[in-house]
Amino acid sequence: MILKIRKYLMIYILCILATALYGTAAYRVEQTRMQPTFAVSCHHDLCAPRTGSFSSLR
């Protein structure tokens, strides 16, 4: 019984760790995207939007 509990606890901890890692990466992407850009060095057809959020990209 203890091995079963340990196995489920390990799976739960790994899921929490993966979710936290993904959330941190998404937060950092949003923070980077929201930073103002002072130099525009792209053509209009190749420019990636930097002020949009994930919901506006859909």
N, C-alpha and C positions, 0 to 999 in steps of 0.2 A: 504494500500500500504506500509506503514512503517513497519508493521509486516512482510510482505513478504520480504522486503529488509533486515530486521534484521535477519530473518531466514536464508536467503542465505548467509549473512555475517557470521553468526555463523558457518554454514557448511563449508564455505571457510576457516575460521580461524582454525577449527578443522582439516581439511585436511592438512593445512600448518603445524600445530603442530605435527600431526602424521608423516608427511614426515620428518620434522626436527628431531624428536626423532629417527626414523629409520636410517636416515643418520648419526646421531651422534653415534649410536650404531655400525653401520657398519664401521665407521672411527676408532672407538676405537678397534674393533676386528682386523682390518688391522694393526694398530699401535702395538698392543700386539703381533700379529703374526710375525711382522718384527723385533722384538727385538731378539738379538742374545741369544742363549741358550748355556751356558758353560758346564753344566752337562747333559750328555745324560744318562737317567736312564730308557730306555724302550727297549723292545726287537724289533727286526726288523719287525716282523709281526704285532706288536701292536702299532708301532710308528705312530703318526700323523704328517704330514709335517708341519713345522713351518715357512718355508721361502716362501711358495707359496702364490699366490694371489687368489682371488675368481675366476678369469677367468681360472687359471690353474687347478682348482679342477673339472671342468666339464668333 
